[in-house]
C-alpha cells in the first residue's frame, strides 16, 4: 500500500512541477537538469515501446504522451523566459546550439526545420492515421470477436474466467486505439508549437538585444540565434524520439517477441536474399571505381552474415532430437483433468455442420436461447453447455451428459427431416422409421421431396437442428434438479438478498442452511415446478423452517404456497380439469404404509399392493385419451408425496396434485377412481 502511494505521489509531484515551470522562473542549473531528464524520459519511452510484445503492454502510453508533451512545453516556456530575459538558456542549450550551428546560423535553422518536418509530416501524421484506422477496425470487429468468445465458451474450449479476460482485452484494445487517435494530436500540436516558439525567440530576442540590452544587431542576432536553435533542438530531439515510439506502438502487431527479436528473426529467415543483396552492392563498386573499398566492406559483411545465418539454420535442422525423460506434470495440470462439466453435448463428426457457423450451423445460438428459455421456466440459470465433437461416437450420433453421466442419446440425418404422424397414416409418406428422441413418439426420416407431401397430410415436420434443440431442452428440464448445486443456490440467495434482504435474513443462516434450501428447491424441480417465485418460497420456508428441517415436508408446504402456479400448469385453456382420484381404501393403504423415522419418512408398501395400485393407475390414466386431456392424479395432501414416489418410475410425466394445491375457482371433474 505504501509503494502504491509513493508512486501516486511521484506522479502528482511531476504534474505540479509542470505548473511551476509555466509560472515561476527557474535558474539555469535547474533548467539543465530538467532538459536532461526530458531526454532520459524520451529514451525510456522509446525503449519500452520497442520491447512491447503488443500495444496493450504499454496501455498507459496515451496518458503518458499527454504528460510528457506538457512537460516539454513547460520547459519551452521556462527556457524562452530565460533566453529573452538574460540572453542565456543554460549550458545544455548553449552546447547544443554551438555544436549544431558550427558558426553558421542558417545551417542550424535548416537542421531544426528538417527535424520538425520529419516529426510532423512523416512520423506523427502516419501514426495518427494508423491509430484512426486501428480504432475504427477494432470497434467494427468487436461484435464478431464477442461472438467468437461466446462460441468458444459454449463449446468448452475456454472457461468463464478466460472468456471474461478476453472480453476485457477486446474492450481495452478499443479504448487504447481510440485514446491513441486523440493523443497523437498532442504530438502534432507540439511540433507546430515548436516552430512558433523558435520564431518568437529569434525575432523578439533580436529586438530585446538591440533595444533593451544595447547590443549591435549582428551580436544580438548571433547570441539569440545560438540560444534559440539550441533550445529548439533540445526540445525537438525528445519529441522525435516520442513520435517514433508512438509510431512503433500503433503499428505493433501481436508477437511472442519484442521488436528487435522479430526484426532479426524475420529478416534472417532466408540467407539467400542477403547473398543477392551483397552481390548487387559488390557490382556497384565496378560501376564507380572510387567506391570499390566501401562496397567491398559492405558486401563482405553481407556475405559473412548470410553464411553465418545459413550455418545456424543447418545446425538447427541437423541437431538430433533428444528424447526427454518423462517428468511429473505440475499438480495443477493433473487437477484440471478431474473437472467435470455440468452439461456436455457430444456428437459424431458427421454432425459437425450443426455447430459450424461457416457451414450454416446455428447450434451455438440455439443453446444460448435454450438457456434463456429455461431460466424463465425453471427460475435459475443453467450451467454452460460444453459442445464438442467425439470421435468414438458414430458419425450421426449425439449424446447429452449431466455431471459426466450420459442421460440421453440420439441420431440425426442432416439431409432429412423428422416427420411425426398426426394419427392417420398417409401411404405416400414413406421414409426411415425412427423414434422422436425427446418424447419417444414414432416418426420417419423423410427427404426433401417427401416433405411437402407430409406437411399437406398433417404430419409435424421438423429439421434436425430443431430436433436436437427440443431434445436438449426436455432433457435439461428433466434433470434440472441435478444441476442445482450449492453454488447455484447461493447465487440465487445472493440475488434475492439484493431486493429482499430482510426476507433472506429470516431464513438463512439462522433457520436453514444453504444446503437445506438447496434440498427444498431440488424437491420442487424434480416435479418440474418452477422456483422462479423465490420470494414466495422463502416466505414459506421462513414460516415453517422453524417447525421442521425435513426438505420434503418443506417442499410440500412450498407447493401449497404455489397453488396458483401449479393450477396454471395443469388446467386446460377451456373446459373443466379432468382428474383421476384415489379411493378412500387406497389412500388409507398408502397412509398406513408410511414409516416415520428420525431420518425422515418413507413408504414401506407391500410389493403386491404396490403392483396392484400401479396397474389400477394405468387403467384409469388410459381414460384421458377419450377426453383428449392431459393426465392428472388428485389425492389428499398427507399422502401426495408418497403417491408421487410410488408412481414416478412408471408414470414420470403425470403430475400428482393435492386437493389444496388447486384453486377453488377451477372446475374439476373426476373421470375415474383408483
C-alpha positions in Angstrom: 0.0 0.0 0.0 2.9 2.4 0.8 4.6 1.6 -2.5 1.4 2.5 -4.4 1.0 5.7 -2.5 4.6 6.6 -3.2 4.1 6.1 -7.0 0.9 8.2 -6.9 2.8 10.9 -5.0 5.7 10.9 -7.6 3.3 11.4 -10.5 1.5 14.2 -8.6 4.8 16.0 -7.9 5.7 15.7 -11.6 2.4 17.3 -12.7 2.9 20.1 -10.1 6.4 20.8 -11.5 4.9 21.3 -14.9 2.6 24.0 -13.5 5.5 25.6 -11.6 7.6 25.8 -14.8 4.8 27.7 -16.5 4.6 30.3 -13.8 7.9 30.6 -11.8 11.3 31.4 -13.4 13.8 28.6 -13.0 17.6 29.0 -12.5 19.9 27.8 -15.3 21.3 24.7 -13.4 17.7 23.5 -12.8 16.8 24.0 -16.5 19.9 22.0 -17.5 18.8 19.2 -15.1 15.2 19.1 -16.4 16.3 19.1 -20.1 18.5 16.1 -19.5 15.6 14.4 -17.6 13.4 15.1 -20.6 15.8 13.4 -22.9 16.1 10.4 -20.5 12.3 10.0 -20.3 12.0 10.1 -24.1 14.7 7.4 -24.5 12.9 5.2 -21.8 9.6 5.6 -23.7 11.2 4.6 -27.0 12.9 1.5 -25.5 9.8 0.3 -23.7 7.8 0.7 -27.0 10.4 -1.3 -28.9 10.3 -4.1 -26.3 6.5 -4.3 -26.0 5.1 -7.6 -27.5 1.7 -5.9 -28.2 0.2 -2.5 -27.9 -1.7 -3.3 -24.6 1.7 -4.0 -22.9 2.1 -0.2 -22.9 -1.5 0.8 -22.3 -0.6 3.8 -20.3 1.1 5.4 -23.3 -1.7 7.8 -24.3 -1.9 9.4 -20.9 1.9 9.4 -20.6 2.1 11.1 -24.0 0.0 13.9 -22.7 2.1 14.4 -19.6 5.5 14.4 -21.3 4.2 16.7 -24.0 3.1 19.2 -21.3 6.4 18.7 -19.6 8.3 19.6 -22.8 6.1 22.6 -23.4 6.6 23.7 -19.9 10.4 23.5 -20.4 10.0 25.6 -23.6 8.2 28.3 -21.7 10.9 28.3 -19.0 13.8 28.4 -21.5 12.1 31.1 -23.5 11.7 33.2 -20.4 15.4 32.7 -19.5 16.6 33.4 -23.1 14.6 36.6 -23.6 15.4 37.8 -20.0 19.1 37.1 -19.8 20.1 36.1 -23.3 21.2 32.7 -21.9 19.3 29.4 -21.6 21.8 27.2 -19.8 24.8 25.1 -20.6 22.8 22.3 -22.4 21.1 24.7 -24.8 24.4 26.6 -25.4 26.2 23.4 -26.1 23.6 22.0 -28.5 23.4 25.4 -30.3 27.1 25.8 -30.7 27.6 22.1 -31.8 24.9 22.1 -34.5 25.3 25.6 -35.8 29.1 25.4 -36.0 29.3 29.1 -36.8 26.5 29.0 -39.4 23.1 30.1 -38.1 21.4 29.2 -41.4 22.6 25.6 -41.3 21.4 25.2 -37.7 17.9 26.6 -38.6 17.7 24.3 -41.6 18.6 21.3 -39.4 15.9 22.3 -36.9 13.3 22.6 -39.7 14.2 19.2 -41.1 13.7 17.6 -37.6 10.3 19.3 -37.3 9.2 18.2 -40.8 10.3 14.6 -40.1 8.4 14.5 -36.9 5.3 16.4 -38.1 4.8 15.2 -41.7 6.3 11.7 -41.6 6.0 10.1 -38.2 3.2 11.9 -36.4 0.9 12.1 -39.4 1.4 8.4 -40.2 0.9 7.3 -36.5 -2.2 9.4 -36.3 -3.7 7.7 -39.4 -2.8 4.2 -38.2 -4.4 5.0 -34.8 -7.6 6.2 -36.5 -7.8 3.1 -38.8 -7.0 0.7 -36.0 -9.6 2.3 -33.7 -12.2 2.0 -36.4 -11.4 -1.6 -37.3 -11.2 -2.6 -33.7 -14.7 -1.2 -33.0 -16.1 -2.8 -36.1 -14.6 -6.2 -35.2 -15.8 -6.2 -31.5 -19.2 -7.9 -32.2 -17.5 -10.7 -34.2 -14.9 -11.2 -31.5 -17.5 -11.3 -28.8 -19.5 -13.9 -30.7 -16.3 -15.9 -31.2 -15.7 -15.8 -27.4 -19.2 -17.0 -26.8 -18.8 -19.8 -29.3 -15.6 -21.0 -27.6 -17.2 -20.7 -24.2 -20.3 -22.8 -25.3 -18.1 -25.4 -27.0 -15.9 -25.8 -23.9 -12.7 -24.6 -25.4 -12.3 -21.9 -22.7 -13.7 -21.4 -19.2 -15.7 -18.4 -17.8 -12.6 -16.8 -16.4 -10.7 -16.8 -19.7 -13.8 -15.6 -21.6 -14.1 -12.7 -19.2 -10.4 -11.9 -19.6 -10.7 -12.0 -23.4 -13.7 -9.7 -23.4 -11.8 -7.3 -21.2 -8.8 -7.4 -23.6 -11.1 -6.5 -26.5 -12.6 -3.6 -24.7 -9.1 -2.4 -23.7 -7.9 -2.6 -27.3 -10.8 -0.4 -28.4 -10.1 2.1 -25.6 -6.4 2.1 -26.4 -6.6 2.8 -30.1 -9.3 5.4 -29.5 -7.1 7.1 -27.0 -4.1 7.0 -29.3 -6.2 8.6 -32.1 -6.7 11.6 -29.8 -3.3 11.5 -28.1 -1.4 11.8 -31.5 -3.0 15.2 -31.9 -0.8 16.3 -28.9 2.4 15.4 -30.8 1.2 17.3 -33.9 0.4 20.3 -31.8 3.7 20.1 -30.1 5.6 20.2 -33.4 3.6 23.3 -34.5 4.2 25.0 -31.2 8.0 24.3 -31.5 8.1 26.2 -34.8 6.2 29.1 -33.3 8.3 29.3 -30.2 11.6 29.3 -32.2 10.3 32.1 -34.4 9.2 34.1 -31.4 12.5 33.6 -29.6 14.5 34.6 -32.6 12.5 37.8 -33.6 11.8 39.1 -30.1 15.3 38.1 -28.9 16.9 40.3 -31.5 14.6 43.2 -30.6 15.3 42.8 -26.9 19.0 42.5 -27.5 19.1 45.7 -29.6 16.6 47.9 -27.8 16.9 46.8 -24.1 20.4 45.4 -23.9 22.0 47.9 -26.4 23.8 45.2 -28.4 24.7 45.7 -32.0 22.4 44.0 -34.5 24.9 41.4 -35.5 25.9 40.5 -32.0 22.3 40.3 -30.9 21.5 38.0 -33.9 24.5 35.8 -33.2 23.6 35.5 -29.4 19.9 34.8 -29.6 20.1 32.6 -32.7 22.6 30.4 -30.9 20.3 30.0 -27.9 17.1 29.8 -30.0 18.4 27.0 -32.2 19.8 25.1 -29.2 16.5 25.4 -27.4 14.6 24.1 -30.4 17.0 21.1 -30.8 16.9 20.0 -27.1 13.1 20.2 -27.4 12.6 18.5 -30.8 15.0 15.6 -30.2 13.0 14.1 -27.3 9.8 14.9 -29.3 11.2 13.0 -32.3 12.0 10.0 -30.0 8.5 10.0 -28.5 6.9 10.4 -32.0 8.9 7.3 -33.1 7.7 5.4 -30.1 4.1 6.4 -31.0 4.5 5.0 -34.5 6.1 1.8 -33.1 3.3 1.2 -30.6 0.3 1.8 -33.0 1.9 -0.3 -35.8 3.0 -3.2 -33.5 1.3 -6.5 -34.2 0.8 -9.1 -31.5 4.0 -11.2 -31.3 5.9 -13.6 -28.9 9.0 -11.4 -29.0 10.0 -7.8 -28.9 10.7 -5.6 -32.0 14.5 -6.4 -32.0 13.9 -10.1 -31.9 11.2 -10.0 -34.6 13.3 -7.9 -37.0 16.4 -10.1 -36.7 14.4 -13.4 -36.9 12.2 -12.4 -39.8 14.9 -10.6 -41.9 17.2 -13.6 -41.4 14.7 -16.3 -42.5 16.2 -16.6 -46.0 20.0 -16.1 -46.1 20.0 -16.4 -49.9 18.4 -13.0 -50.2 21.2 -11.5 -48.2 23.7 -13.1 -50.7 21.8 -11.4 -53.6 21.8 -8.0 -51.9 25.5 -8.3 -51.1 26.3 -9.3 -54.7 24.4 -6.2 -56.1 26.4 -3.9 -53.7 29.6 -5.6 -54.9 28.8 -4.9 -58.5 28.0 -1.2 -57.7 31.7 -0.8 -56.9 32.7 -1.6 -60.5 30.3 1.0 -61.9 32.0 3.7 -59.8 35.7 2.6 -59.1 36.3 5.2 -56.3 33.5 3.3 -54.3 35.2 -0.1 -54.5 36.7 0.0 -51.0 33.3 0.9 -49.4 31.3 -1.5 -51.4 33.8 -4.3 -50.8 33.5 -3.8 -47.0 29.6 -3.7 -47.1 29.3 -6.7 -49.5 31.8 -8.7 -47.4 29.8 -8.0 -44.3 26.6 -9.1 -46.0 28.2 -12.3 -47.3 29.6 -13.2 -43.9 26.2 -12.5 -42.3 24.4 -14.7 -44.9 27.0 -17.5 -44.3 26.5 -17.4 -40.6 22.7 -17.5 -40.8 22.8 -20.4 -43.2 25.2 -22.3 -40.9 22.9 -21.7 -37.9 19.9 -22.9 -39.7 21.7 -26.0 -40.9 22.8 -26.8 -37.4 19.4 -26.3 -36.0 17.8 -28.8 -38.5 20.6 -31.4 -38.1 20.6 -31.5 -34.3 19.3 -34.8 -33.1 16.1 -34.6 -31.2 16.8 -35.8 -27.7 14.1 -37.8 -26.0 13.3 -36.2 -22.7 12.7 -38.3 -19.7 9.1 -38.3 -18.7 8.6 -35.8 -15.9 5.9 -35.3 -13.5 3.4 -32.8 -14.7 2.5 -29.9 -12.4 -0.2 -30.7 -9.9 -2.4 -28.0 -11.4 -2.4 -29.7 -14.8 -3.4 -33.0 -13.3 -6.1 -31.5 -11.1 -7.7 -29.8 -14.2 -8.3 -33.2 -15.7 -10.5 -34.1 -12.8 -13.0 -31.3 -13.6 -16.4 -32.5 -14.8 -18.6 -30.2 -16.9 -22.1 -29.9 -15.6 -23.7 -30.2 -19.1 -22.0 -31.7 -22.2 -23.3 -32.2 -25.7 -21.1 -34.6 -27.7 -21.6 -35.5 -31.4 -20.0 -37.5 -34.1 -18.0 -36.0 -36.9 -21.0 -36.2 -39.3 -22.9 -33.7 -37.2 -20.1 -31.1 -37.2 -22.1 -28.8 -39.6 -24.7 -28.3 -36.8 -22.1 -26.3 -34.8 -20.0 -24.9 -37.6 -21.2 -21.4 -38.4 -19.3 -21.3 -41.7 -21.5 -24.2 -42.9 -24.7 -22.5 -41.7 -24.9 -24.3 -38.3 -26.7 -22.4 -35.6 -26.5 -24.9 -32.7 -24.5 -22.4 -30.5 -27.2 -19.7 -30.9 -29.9 -22.3 -30.1 -28.1 -23.3 -26.9 -28.0 -19.7 -25.8 -31.7 -19.4 -26.4 -32.4 -22.7 -24.6 -30.6 -21.4 -21.5 -32.6 -18.2 -21.6 -35.9 -20.1 -22.0 -35.1 -22.5 -19.2 -34.0 -19.6 -16.9 -37.5 -18.2 -17.3 -39.3 -21.5 -17.0 -37.3 -23.1 -14.1 -36.2 -20.0 -12.2 -32.4 -20.5 -12.2 -29.6 -20.1 -14.7 -28.3 -23.4 -16.0 -24.5 -24.0 -16.2 -22.7 -23.5 -19.5 -23.3 -26.3 -22.1 -20.0 -27.6 -23.4 -20.3 -28.6 -27.0 -17.6 -30.8 -28.6 -17.2 -33.5 -31.2 -16.4 -37.1 -30.2 -14.5 -39.4 -32.5 -15.7 -42.6 -30.7 -19.3 -41.8 -31.5 -20.9 -43.0 -34.8 -20.9 -40.1 -37.4 -24.6 -39.3 -36.9 -24.9 -39.9 -33.2 -25.0 -37.5 -30.3 -25.4 -37.8 -26.6 -26.1 -35.5 -23.7 -24.2 -35.7 -20.4 -25.1 -34.3 -17.0 -22.4 -34.3 -14.3 -20.3 -36.6 -16.6 -23.1 -39.2 -17.0 -24.9 -39.9 -20.3 -28.6 -39.1 -19.8 -29.8 -39.0 -23.4 -28.7 -40.2 -26.8 -30.0 -39.9 -30.4 -29.1 -40.0 -34.1 -29.7 -37.5 -36.8 -29.8 -37.5 -40.6 -28.7 -34.0 -41.6 -30.1 -34.3 -45.1 -33.5 -35.5 -43.9 -36.5 -34.2 -41.9 -38.2 -35.8 -39.0 -41.9 -36.3 -39.7 -44.4 -37.3 -36.9 -47.8 -38.7 -37.9 -51.0 -36.9 -36.8 -52.6 -40.3 -36.2 -53.8 -41.1 -39.7 -51.0 -42.6 -41.8 -50.5 -41.5 -45.4 -49.1 -44.3 -47.5 -47.4 -41.9 -49.8 -45.3 -40.5 -46.9 -42.5 -43.0 -46.5 -39.0 -42.8 -45.0 -36.7 -44.4 -42.5 -38.5 -45.4 -39.3 -37.2 -44.0 -36.1 -38.3 -42.6 -32.7 -38.6 -38.9 -31.9 -35.9 -38.6 -29.2 -37.5 -36.0 -26.9 -40.9 -37.6 -26.3 -40.4 -41.1 -27.7 -43.0 -40.8 -30.5 -42.8 -43.0 -33.6 -41.5 -40.9 -36.6 -40.0 -41.1 -40.0 -36.8 -39.6 -41.5 -38.0 -38.2 -44.9 -36.2 -36.5 -47.7 -36.8 -33.0 -49.2 -39.1 -34.3 -51.9 -41.4 -36.0 -49.4 -41.5 -33.1 -47.0 -44.2 -31.1 -48.9 -46.5 -34.2 -49.1 -46.0 -34.9 -45.4 -46.9 -31.3 -44.4 -50.0 -31.4 -46.6 -51.1 -34.7 -44.9 -50.8 -33.1 -41.4 -47.5 -34.5 -40.4 -45.4 -32.5 -38.0 -42.1 -32.0 -39.9 -39.0 -30.8 -38.0 -35.5 -30.1 -39.3 -32.5 -31.8 -37.5 -31.3 -28.7 -35.5 -34.8 -28.3 -34.1 -34.9 -32.0 -33.1 -31.6 -31.6 -31.2 -32.8 -28.3 -29.6 -36.1 -29.9 -28.4 -34.3 -33.0 -27.1 -31.7 -30.9 -25.2 -34.4 -28.7 -23.8 -36.5 -31.6 -22.5 -33.5 -33.4 -21.1 -32.3 -30.4 -19.2 -35.8 -29.8 -17.8 -35.9 -33.4 -16.7 -32.5 -33.2 -14.9 -32.8 -29.6 -13.6 -32.8 -30.8 -10.0 -29.4 -32.5 -10.6 -28.0 -29.2 -11.9 -28.9 -27.1 -8.9 -25.9 -27.4 -6.6 -25.0 -25.4 -3.5 -23.1 -22.8 -5.6 -26.1 -22.2 -7.8 -28.3 -22.0 -4.7 -26.0 -19.5 -3.1 -26.1 -17.3 -6.2 -29.9 -17.4 -6.1 -29.9 -16.4 -2.4 -27.4 -13.5 -3.1 -29.5 -12.3 -6.0 -32.7 -12.4 -3.8 -30.9 -10.6 -1.0 -30.4 -7.5 -3.2 -34.2 -6.9 -3.3 -35.4 -8.8 -0.2 -32.7 -8.5 2.4 -35.0 -8.9 5.4 -36.6 -12.0 4.0 -33.3 -13.7 3.4 -32.1 -12.9 6.9 -35.2 -14.5 8.3 -34.4 -17.8 6.5 -30.6 -18.2 6.3 -28.4 -18.9 8.1 -30.3 -18.8 11.3 -33.3 -21.1 10.2 -32.0 -23.0 7.2 -28.5 -23.5 5.8 -27.7 -23.2 2.1 -27.7 -27.0 1.8 -31.1 -27.3 3.3 -32.5 -24.6 1.0 -31.0 -26.4 -1.9 -32.7 -29.7 -1.0 -36.1 -27.9 -0.8 -35.6 -26.3 -4.2 -34.4 -29.5 -5.8 -37.5 -31.3 -4.4 -39.7 -28.8 -6.4 -37.6 -29.1 -9.5 -37.8 -32.9 -9.5 -41.5 -32.5 -10.3 -41.0 -29.7 -12.9 -42.1 -27.0 -10.5 -40.5 -23.6 -11.3 -38.6 -21.9 -8.5 -38.7 -18.5 -10.1 -41.1 -17.1 -7.5 -38.2 -17.3 -5.0 -39.7 -14.6 -2.6 -42.8 -16.7 -2.0 -40.8 -19.8 -1.5 -38.6 -18.0 1.1 -41.8 -16.7 2.8 -43.0 -20.3 3.2 -39.6 -21.5 4.4 -39.4 -18.7 6.9 -42.9 -19.7 8.3 -42.3 -23.5 8.5 -38.5 -23.7 8.7 -38.6 -23.4 12.5 -41.1 -26.3 12.7 -39.3 -28.8 10.6 -36.0 -29.2 8.8 -37.2 -32.0 6.5 -36.7 -30.8 2.9 -39.6 -32.9 1.5 -42.1 -31.6 4.1 -40.9 -28.0 3.5 -41.2 -28.7 -0.2 -44.8 -29.8 0.3 -45.6 -26.5 2.2 -43.9 -24.6 -0.7 -46.1 -26.4 -3.2 -49.2 -25.2 -1.3 -47.9 -21.7 -1.5 -47.5 -22.1 -5.3 -51.1 -23.3 -5.7 -51.9 -20.7 -8.4 -48.7 -21.6 -10.3 -49.5 -25.3 -10.1 -53.1 -24.8 -11.2 -52.0 -22.8 -14.2 -49.6 -25.6 -15.2 -52.3 -28.3 -15.4 -55.6 -26.6 -16.2 -56.7 -26.6 -19.8 -57.4 -23.3 -21.7 -61.1 -24.1 -21.8 -63.5 -26.5 -20.0 -63.0 -28.4 -16.8 -59.9 -30.0 -15.4 -60.2 -33.8 -15.8 -58.6 -35.8 -13.0 -58.3 -39.3 -11.5 -58.6 -39.5 -7.8 -57.5 -42.1 -5.2 -60.3 -44.1 -3.5 -60.6 -44.0 0.3 -59.3 -47.5 0.7 -56.3 -46.9 -1.5 -55.5 -43.7 0.4 -55.8 -45.5 3.7 -53.5 -48.3 2.5 -50.8 -45.8 1.5 -51.3 -43.8 4.7 -50.8 -47.0 6.8 -47.6 -47.9 4.9 -45.8 -44.6 5.7 -43.0 -45.3 8.1 -41.7 -42.4 10.3 -38.1 -42.5 11.4 -35.6 -40.0 12.8 -34.1 -39.8 9.4 -37.3 -39.0 7.6 -40.5 -40.7 6.3 -40.6 -43.3 3.7 -43.2 -45.6 2.0 -43.0 -49.3 3.0 -45.8 -50.7 0.9 -46.3 -54.4 0.3 -44.9 -55.3 -3.2 -48.2 -56.9 -4.2 -50.2 -53.9 -3.0 -47.8 -51.6 -4.9 -48.2 -53.6 -8.1 -51.9 -53.5 -7.8 -52.0 -49.7 -7.3 -49.7 -49.2 -10.3 -51.8 -51.4 -12.6 -55.1 -49.7 -11.5 -53.5 -46.4 -12.1 -52.6 -47.4 -15.7 -56.1 -48.5 -16.3 -57.5 -45.2 -15.1 -55.0 -43.0 -17.0 -56.0 -44.6 -20.3 -59.4 -42.9 -19.9 -57.9 -39.5 -20.5 -57.5 -40.3 -24.2 -61.3 -40.3 -24.6 -61.4 -36.7 -23.4 -58.3 -35.5 -25.2 -56.9 -34.2 -22.0 -53.6 -34.5 -20.1 -53.5 -37.0 -17.2 -53.7 -35.6 -13.7 -53.9 -37.5 -10.4 -55.5 -35.9 -7.4 -55.2 -37.1 -3.8 -55.1 -35.8 -0.2 -52.2 -33.6 1.0 -50.9 -36.1 3.6 -50.0 -38.8 1.1 -49.4 -36.8 -2.1 -45.6 -37.1 -1.7 -45.7 -40.8 -1.2 -48.1 -41.4 -4.1 -45.7 -39.5 -6.3 -42.8 -41.6 -5.1 -44.7 -44.8 -5.9 -45.7 -43.8 -9.4 -42.8 -41.6 -10.7 -40.8 -44.6 -12.1 -43.8 -45.8 -14.2 -45.5 -42.5 -15.0 -42.8 -39.8 -14.6 -44.7 -37.2 -16.7 -48.1 -37.5 -14.9 -48.5 -34.7 -12.3 -49.7 -35.8 -8.8 -51.5 -32.9 -7.0 -53.0 -32.5 -3.6 -56.5 -31.1 -3.2 -55.2 -27.9 -1.5 -52.8 -27.3 -4.5 -55.7 -26.4 -6.8 -57.5 -23.1 -6.7 -61.2 -23.3 -5.7 -62.2 -21.4 -8.8 -61.1 -24.2 -11.1 -63.8 -26.6 -12.2 -62.6 -30.1 -11.5 -64.2 -33.2 -13.0 -63.2 -36.8 -11.9 -63.3 -39.4 -14.7 -62.0 -42.3 -12.6 -61.1 -43.6 -9.2 -58.0 -45.7 -8.3 
